[in-house]
């Protein structure tokens, strides 16, 4: 199966997620008090980090095209739609407005401005 390019890209995404889980100081803090989960407009949101200080926001979209908004200033740290993972770069994110436009199934990880 690893000869298939799409499988290689999926494995690359998986390895990158594991690397981030180990190396990112916010994602390493797995105590329940450090994360919050909610749903909105066909997306699951998982926020890592305390209200004050650095945070990560994982957004997984399972539905058809939609838009969601987050606080301004978050930066994309990882997206399943990045070309290196086989994606088509179809998650549009405007850091100024906080608006994210999903056109298909995708997961993105955002990094807080602080």
Order of alpha helices (4+ residues) and beta strands (2+ residues): alpha-alpha-beta-beta-beta-beta-beta-beta-beta-beta
